[in-house]
Every structure is written in structure tokens, then in C-alpha cells.
């Protein structure tokens, strides 16, 4: 349990490993009340392993009654992140709360029709140019998240979107989302924050660029036929052959393609690429298929994802963020891919440990997600194998709208 307060913003968190849902929820509520006292809670997030999913309604009702947060959100996950701990395969539940005086906290819910041709957003804010942050939790089975993000970009061009896709369920209808006293097995729940708070995002895609950079000279949909006038498959083979033995062994599953987000930059570095999976190759056509649509004229570079690259990237991006801002971080949320964790790093608590090391011992919570949402190059995307971090602090006086 960690609490951190200032004259205005206050954050606290707690975790329970109890398998009994009622006992775990009571422990969390008691721990939070001990930390924050009578301070009114504006926002609460609760994340729980699949062990507790069947009793989400109980979690919701108990937290509403005991904590009375203005907005309480939560979801099931593949694992739970609490402070410096990552609890991947055992029963766990964590809560993270915030007192945000003066900040407007707007609850959001979104559903998709059965035919998935209509996204309904009742009660969402009117479209506008105001800078704000959207924190979203979504069910991967029922939500076309790329379409939701496109719609949000149209409606809220200055909005940052961060969050994760719920997990723990193996099939449609098995994940759980909660928003205040309501429980959902599909769609999206979330909150919009506007006002006197700095909400920064770090989206660590966990890759490093390798080989040369190329311009896409022939492409169709998600198929790249030519890079710099040469068959894309030939370019891929050249990069593969340039790798050392150990890297070459990993590269079969660890090679990806980075697409430059902003072509107007004079040089490209970490954070300027949107990383996408290589999903296949057509030997006859010499083409490479990736997990996104590519256009001719875009700049791309192959990327390698491994434990060292993923670790270096998260360290680098968090350190750069910390160096850039005068006010210390006060709280954080961490949405980490279920493909990271001990399976990638060979040791537990990697991402949570790096967050605490780089940002300080501050109230942090999150979960292992089936997809992570976060901005890259000023645009909001859905990612895989990514650690998406949300950092809360007092606004920097020199940058009134961080």
C-alpha cells in the first residue's frame, strides 16, 4: 500500500491476494479508507484476475458503498499489476484511487451493435478541440478498437487515449468490465479527464530499429510488394541475414515493421515509429504482409523485439519523460501486454519495477492486457507487446497544457 499526497492531488493504492472475492474487496476498501481518510474520491480503478470475474457485481456494489468514488472503473485481466509487483498466474485484485480537486471526471460507456456496424456512444462529450485525456478499458471480443479510436480522433482531435483490452476470459462474454454500479461483458468503459492535472503518456513498443530505412514503393492494403524499388521479401531476407546467430534464432517471431508516423520530421528515432507485426510472406510475389494498412510513400524500417530491446525502450522513454518535466509524478497506471511479463523477460515484475525505478515509489496499478492503447507520434493507436504508462502530476507551470 502506497499513498502520495500534495496540497491538491492525492493518490493511493492497495492489493489483495485473497481468493475470496468479498474478503479481497473488503480488504481493498479498508486499506484505501485508512490512507485517504475522508477525502472525497473522484476516480477509482479496480483490476482483478479471472478468479474474481464471476463476482464482478459484488466488487462493484461493495466499492460503491464503501468508497463512493465519483467514477469507479475496472476490468478483468490476464494478471494484475500492483505497485512494484506483477501477479500473473494467481488470484489478485488491486485498486487505485485519486482525489482530483477541480478536475472534471466524465464517465463513458460504449457498445457495439451485434452486427458491429454501429458504435453507440450515448452520454459522451460533444465533439470539441479541448485537450483532454481518455482512459479506456475495452473487451477485445466485442469491440473493433481501431474503429473506435478513428471515431474518437474525428470527435476529439486533441484527445489522448490510453488504456487496455480486458483479459482473463477465453471466449466472448467471459471478460468483465465495470463502471460504477454497472457490469458489462462487452464494449468499452472509460473516463475523460479535463482540468488542472498533467496526464502524460509513455507508450513503449519494446522494439529497436535494425537495418536500413526504406520508402514503400509498391503496396496494396496490408501487403508491401516493394521497398525502395526492391522486393520487400528480399529486403526482409537481407535484414535477417545481417543478424547474429542468437538474434537470428529469435527473429522468426521477433521481427516487426515500424512505420514512420510523421513524415515531416528531419530524422527518425525511438518513438517515431508505429510498430506492427509481420504476419506473412508471399514467396512468389516477393511481398510481405503486416498487421496494418500501408501506403506507398511511407517510410518504414524493420524492428527487432526481444527482452533487452523491450527493457531498454521502457527505461529510455520513462527516463526521458522524467527529465522533461519539473513536477514529480504522483501516481501511475500501467497497461502491459500479456505477452510481456515473465514469459518475455525471464523474471517477474519487470515493467512494474522499471516504472518504480524511473518514476519513484508511487501509487501504481494496472493489468496484463490483450492489447494496449496509447499515443505514438501524437496519434492514438492500439498496440501489442507494449507497455502503456499513464503518469499523473501537477501541471507544469511553464507548460499549462502538457
ZIJOCOR-V386757 format. One record per helix or strand. SS is the DSSP state (2 for helix, 1 for strand). FROM is the first residue (numbers start at 0). TO is the last residue. If there is no record, write none. Layout:
{{SS	FROM	TO} {SS	FROM	TO}}
This chain:
{{1	1	4} {1	9	15} {2	20	35} {1	42	48} {2	49	66} {1	70	76} {1	79	81} {1	84	86} {1	92	98} {1	103	111} {1	118	119} {1	131	138} {2	144	154} {1	158	165} {1	176	178} {1	181	183} {1	187	193} {1	197	203} {1	206	219} {1	222	226} {1	229	230} {2	231	241} {2	244	253} {1	254	259} {1	272	281} {1	286	289} {1	298	304} {2	306	323} {1	330	336} {2	340	344} {2	349	358} {1	362	368} {1	371	375} {1	378	382} {1	386	392}}
